[in-house]
Amino acid sequence: MLLSGKRAWRQILKGMTGRRGNRSRQSRLSRASNTAITAELLEDRALLATIVGGDYAGGNLAPADGDVLQGAFTNVGSFVVAPGTTVYVGEGIPLSVAADSIAIAGTLDGDGAGFDGGSGGIGNAGNGVAGNGPGAGQGGLYGSAIHASGGGGAGYGGPGGNSGQSLSNPPAALGGGSYGVTAAPGIQMGSGGGGAGNHGTTSSGIGGSGGDGGGAIALSASIIDVSGAITVDGRDGVQGTAFGIASASSGGGGAGGGIWLDGYIVLNGSLSASGGNGSNFAAGTRLGYYGQGGGGGGGGRIKISGTIDTTSVFTTSVEGGSAGSSDTQTRTPARIGQSGSFSNTAVAVDPNSPPIPDAGAPYTADEGFAITFNASGSTDPDNNIASYAWDLDNDGQFDDAAGVTPTVTGATLVSLGLGDDGYYPIAVRVTDTDGESAVATSTLTINNVTPELENIAITSVVSENDSAILTAEIVDPGSLDVFTLVVDWGEGAPETFTIPAGSTTFTVTHQFLDDNPTGTASAPYNVEILSFTDDDGGSAGLAQGGSIFLTGHDILSHGNQNRYSEVALDYLRGAGTTSEIPRSSYHLGVIAINVDSLTGGSVSNGQPGVAIQPWRLWEPRVTNAFGGRSTFTIGAGTSAAQFESFLNTIDVLVIPEHGLANNIAKFNSFTPEIEAFFNAGGDPGPAHTKLFCR
């Protein structure tokens, strides 16, 4: 996968862990052709750390300023030469780097790192030594006491130039020829220039050495971004040293080396493989001892293959080196080196533009509900979007959903930590077919959902000192909500319970120590759930009312003073709450008992004010409010089936609190039917039953 050509080297550097340490290192010294010029040939590279190539197994290569790279580096992750950094190529060994990505923002310097130049002649009648390499320049020759030729320039991409020739012998030293091929693949190092010959007198000087050839640098990667410089220039020939009266001849220039880039190339820097210059003769103090200049080195070879970004703007140089100047007694002056070759077989491609992602407008969802995200607003200038990946839990990993419009379930949101109400950042990463990606963000607001209670049930009859049990099922998609339950047990202060997060039911209990009033067979207590709220303030809509019987031990008569009222009935139907149910939804059933005068049960649907002795009930003082009202009178012969049939026709049962002993005993015989009526209750309204005791 090729990466976008618009990436700066800093982007390539992002994933690097730093400089690969503990590679084998060694110091080296530049070659010196003779003791007189040793100091001049010592380069800044001397004694610097050398990093030797090898298999990096995906590791990164980030040499420091002044480091020397030597040999072949394979399986490199990222190779980076940072801005302001100069990294050198080791002498005499081609440098090759095969990496995932390469960024040259500083300078990769292979100047003079190729084949060595020849040394100059020393002493009387000393001949110069030819350079090294396939295109080495010839060494200059001693001709006479006053004549010697300079060194020939070396060749590689182009031939080197001949040295200057005196009026008499010796002949000019020939420049080296070209070698190798113009197009990729393959590159070689530049050859060395020839050393100059020396005069045959006792006062003669030293012939100049030939320049070293440029090194060879081969880089291959998925992306090669060169914004700095890569250089493999040949070294200039060294000027001879004149002693006293005699002039001295000088060395030929080294040939330029080779550069090969292969991959997706973004080239906005410079590439140079120029030949070294032939050196000028060194003049003595007396005419008649004639020195000759060295020939110029030939240019090297630069090759680019693969693909190249059409936005690339770069410079290349494969020029041959200039010729050195000669003394006046010259038959043929030194020649320049010829230009080398530049080959660009890379296919020009327009740079890939990254996608323009759109994560969609801010999203809103209720706790526990699914939501569909939408990145369809994303675009790509190249029309080649490949994938969409979503980060919903803000962990930086785009692994929570995929696709342009993914639907994420409530359960998945809970698993990602988005199960409670709140404000959450989300992001989508859009990637194109070239591997370029970009990220856009949006937000998700989860709204609290009010909890609901279902199947509320309470123990209908308990004995003194026993506990009533209140249970219910909790319906709340907010799995992280903690609940607060407040119950009025019909006696004492309301009691508060905390229900843990994740609960789907609750069970709470309350102990009743004695019936109130005492001395009765049983006492009713109206039990109410006053509130059920989550920790975000959501409150369940509750149906008010519900009773339990507390069975007593004494059977006493308390007369007929009590009545049931409009206030009590409003309490039952949840008046004033969000779940208030109209009075018209209720059909009331009123109980009267006259065991002494009746033998069976009877039902009356008459007007208010009906009184039945000796246990009298006061009718509710409400007009045109409730859906219906029936009065059932229990006599000595009333059967359980008759009473149950009556219960099946009403929603609310109203029973007396006080009465004579024989009436109470008869009423208590219907406890199973009353319990069944109560346990069948649900939310108030038609076709439902609730029990209200008064």
Helices and strands as residue ranges (DSSP letters): H 9-13, G 35-37, H 38-41, E 50-52, E 68-70, E 72-81, E 86-89, E 95-104, E 107-109, E 165-166, E 216-226, E 229-231, E 258-267, E 270-272, E 301-309, E 315-317, E 330-332, E 341-344, E 347-349, E 363-366, E 371-372, E 385-391, E 401-402, E 407-408, H 410-415, E 422-432, E 437-447, E 452-458, E 461-463, E 467-475, E 483-488, E 495-499, E 505-511, E 522-526, E 528-534, E 547-551, H 566-573, G 583-585, E 587-593, E 602-604, E 628-634, H 640-647, E 652-654, H 661-668, H 671-679, E 690-691
